[in-house]
Amino acid sequence: MSAPRVSFVSLGCPKALVDSERIITRLRAEGYEIARKHDGADLVVVNTCGFLDSARDESLNAIGTALKENGKVIVTGCMGATPELIREKHPNVLAITGPQAYESVMSAVHEAAPPVHDPFVDLLPPQGVKLTPRHYAYLKISEGCNNRCTFCIIPDLRGDLVSRPAADVLREAEKLAAAGVKEILVISQDTSAYGIDLKYAPSTWKDREVRAKFLDLSQELGELGVWVRMHYVYPYPHVADVIPLMAEGKILPYLDIPFQHASPQVLKNMRRPAHGEKTLDRIRGWREMCPDLAIRSTFIVGFPGETDEDFEMLLDWLDEAKIDRAGCFKYEPVAGAKSNDLGLEQVPEEVKEARWHRFMQRQQKIAAVQQQKKVGKRLPVIIDEANGLSAKGRTKYDAPEIDGSVHIQSRRPLRTGDIVTVKIDRADAYDLYGTAV
């Protein structure tokens, strides 16, 4: 009897990708085959994103396509927290489960296409099935979030912060490194809050106790001999404790911090954690400890109540902060977010648009100056795509998918996943160009 085939769609952020990897690992362990197309599969699982209205639309469209091409569809992920929205558009889906509901997804799959277990075929790699290229992997250290930012519905979708014990995280990281992963990207909703819910309780790792704390976890990950990159870090005071590890080369000199804005009033309206902090002083202090620290961030323009003065303050802050990489979003109201009910004046679409363009122009100039500082240097680069004597990769200062690339010419063939030294010959605002040495 042939193994049942499941087609899988994964939408949304890296955290949702990790959920997809876990479900696929379970499916493979139970003898299911993962199909490349909906057509001909026994059923389709769609892992949805519900963060923004545009993401919901994409999720609903993906469900519609799966129903049309296959007919048997199970929905999971963030949109699963609002099943009525899905049923209203697609009443014929087989089952809807919420985010991280692995057991519910598996029981829905069992019902629709019972497994055929063959112990000789169903051998899994010890690190599980990864949806990223083999040389990098996302490592999720916690679920949910204790912050209550007014524009965000993540806590409604994913609940309060639940951290994994440090030993669990380190076991997974060690398996990844043993499987040949060269770069581990640490993710969560709020990485610097890791362990607060566990009261930083220690767990036994190797021959020692390791606390569930941002610093302690970073120290241990830094001993694995792979690149370790920190994402979704909030600018709390204790982040400074981790910067020396970056200066020593234990973890990458890279912080992904969603600052979102610079105006104290807008930050207050957003209810951002650490919004009263003097972030410019903090950034200065970090860079004194680790001069080559790269900071990437995201910002929102056009938040309700944002004035011209607030926006000018943000541009001035950018000039001072010299953020290496910044993404900018035009505020869009999300159903269920508190920001809809603050009674603040909505910013007209054309004003949002104009501010977004001004922000991007300003940031591009700053990024171009930051990039020029790398010209002439010899930098280690991890290869993401190899094509004979030319390749594309990233420096320690760039994360996959969201940051810039290095375009490399080489005398010898390069392989994906290699870390090579590249002399940087020139730069533009986003990418670097150089020669492997």
C-alpha positions, 0 to 999 in steps of 0.5 A, spaced: 500 500 500 503 506 498 504 512 503 499 517 503 501 524 500 500 531 503 501 537 500 503 543 504 503 550 504 507 555 509 505 562 509 507 568 514 514 569 518 520 565 520 516 563 527 510 560 522 516 556 518 518 553 524 511 550 526 511 548 519 517 544 519 515 541 526 508 538 522 512 536 516 517 532 521 511 529 524 508 527 518 514 524 515 516 520 521 509 517 521 510 515 513 506 520 510 510 523 503 510 530 502 507 532 495 510 537 491 503 539 488 496 539 490 493 535 484 494 528 486 495 529 493 491 525 498 490 532 502 493 539 503 495 542 509 495 550 509 499 554 515 496 561 515 498 568 517 493 572 520 497 578 522 495 583 517 489 584 513 493 583 507 496 576 510 489 574 511 487 575 504 493 571 502 491 565 506 484 565 504 486 565 497 491 559 498 486 555 502 481 557 496 487 554 491 488 548 495 480 547 495 480 548 487 486 543 486 485 538 491 478 539 495 481 536 502 484 541 506 486 542 513 487 549 515 492 551 521 496 557 524 495 564 526 488 564 522 486 558 525 485 562 531 479 566 528 475 560 524 469 563 523 473 568 518 475 562 514 468 558 514 465 564 512 469 564 505 471 557 505 465 552 509 468 546 506 475 545 509 476 539 513 478 542 519 481 548 522 486 548 528 490 554 531 497 556 531 502 551 534 496 545 535 501 540 532 496 534 535 490 537 532 493 538 525 496 530 526 489 528 528 485 531 523 490 528 518 489 521 520 482 522 519 482 524 512 488 520 510 490 514 515 498 513 515 501 507 513 507 506 517 513 502 514 519 502 519 524 501 514 522 507 510 520 512 515 527 514 518 528 521 519 534 525 520 535 526 527 534 534 526 528 533 523 525 536 516 527 543 515 524 548 510 530 552 509 536 551 505 541 546 509 546 551 511 542 555 515 536 554 520 531 558 525 531 556 532 525 558 536 526 559 543 519 561 545 512 562 543 507 567 544 508 574 547 507 578 554 507 585 550 500 588 549 502 593 543 496 596 540 497 595 533 498 587 534 494 581 535 499 576 536 498 575 543 490 574 541 493 569 536 499 565 540 498 567 547 502 569 552 510 568 553 512 560 553 519 559 553 522 553 552 527 550 557 534 552 555 537 545 555 531 543 550 533 549 546 541 547 546 539 540 544 536 542 538 541 547 536 547 542 537 543 537 533 542 542 527 550 544 528 551 536 527 547 536 521 551 541 518 547 547 519 552 553 519 548 559 521 542 558 527 537 564 527 534 565 534 527 567 533 521 568 538 516 574 539 520 577 544 527 574 544 530 578 550 524 577 554 526 569 554 525 565 560 521 571 564 515 566 565 520 560 567 523 565 572 529 564 569 529 556 571 536 552 570 535 546 566 541 541 566 545 541 559 551 536 559 554 537 566 552 544 568 545 548 569 544 553 564 539 558 566 533 560 561 536 567 560 538 571 554 545 572 556 546 564 558 543 562 552 547 566 548 553 564 551 552 557 550 550 557 543 556 561 542 560 555 544 557 551 538 562 553 533 556 556 528 554 563 526 548 565 531 544 571 529 539 574 534 532 576 531 526 580 535 530 583 540 527 589 544 532 594 547 531 592 554 537 594 559 540 587 559 541 587 552 548 590 553 550 584 557 550 580 550 554 585 546 561 583 549 559 576 546 559 579 539 565 583 540 569 576 542 566 573 536 562 568 540 555 570 536 554 574 530 555 582 531 547 583 529 541 585 532 534 585 529 530 590 534 523 592 532 524 600 534 517 601 530 518 609 531 522 614 535 517 619 537 515 618 545 508 620 543 507 615 538 511 609 542 506 611 548 500 610 543 503 604 540 504 601 548 511 599 546 515 596 551 521 600 553 518 606 549 521 610 555 528 608 554 533 613 551 535 608 545 540 613 542 544 612 548 543 605 548 545 604 541 551 608 542 553 604 548 553 598 544 557 600 538 562 602 543 563 595 546 562 592 539 564 597 533 562 593 527 555 591 530 550 591 525 542 593 527 536 592 523 530 594 524 522 595 522 518 602 523 511 603 522 509 610 519 502 613 519 500 610 526 493 613 528 495 620 531 502 621 528 503 628 526 508 631 522 512 633 528 512 626 530 515 624 523 520 629 523 523 626 529 523 619 526 527 622 521 532 625 525 532 619 530 534 615 523 540 620 522 543 619 529 542 612 530 545 610 523 541 603 522 544 599 517 538 596 515 531 598 516 524 596 513 518 600 513 511 599 513 505 603 512 500 602 518 494 598 516 488 597 521 488 590 523 481 587 525 481 586 533 487 591 534 487 596 540 489 601 535 483 602 532 479 604 538 484 609 541 480 615 538 486 618 535 486 621 528 487 617 522 493 619 518 490 619 510 493 614 505 496 619 501 500 622 507 502 615 509 505 614 502 509 620 502 512 619 509 513 612 507 517 614 501 521 620 505 523 614 510 525 610 505 529 615 501 533 617 508 534 610 510 537 608 503 542 614 504 544 612 511 545 604 508 549 607 502 554 610 507 554 604 512 555 599 506 561 604 503 565 602 510 565 595 508 569 596 501 576 594 501 575 590 507 576 582 507 569 579 510 567 572 511 561 570 507 556 564 507 554 562 500 547 562 499 547 560 492 553 557 488 553 558 480 560 555 478 565 561 479 560 566 481 556 566 487 551 570 492 552 570 499 551 574 506 556 577 511 555 576 518 551 583 518 546 580 513 540 575 515 537 571 509 531 573 506 530 580 509 537 583 508 542 585 503 547 580 499 554 579 497 555 578 489 562 574 489 566 572 483 571 566 484 577 563 481 575 556 484 568 553 484 564 555 491 559 551 494 552 553 498 554 553 505 561 554 504 564 560 509 569 564 504 573 570 505 571 575 500 575 582 498 569 587 498 570 591 491 564 596 491 557 597 494 551 600 493 545 601 498 543 594 499 548 589 496 556 588 496 560 586 490 567 582 491 572 577 490 573 570 493 580 570 496 
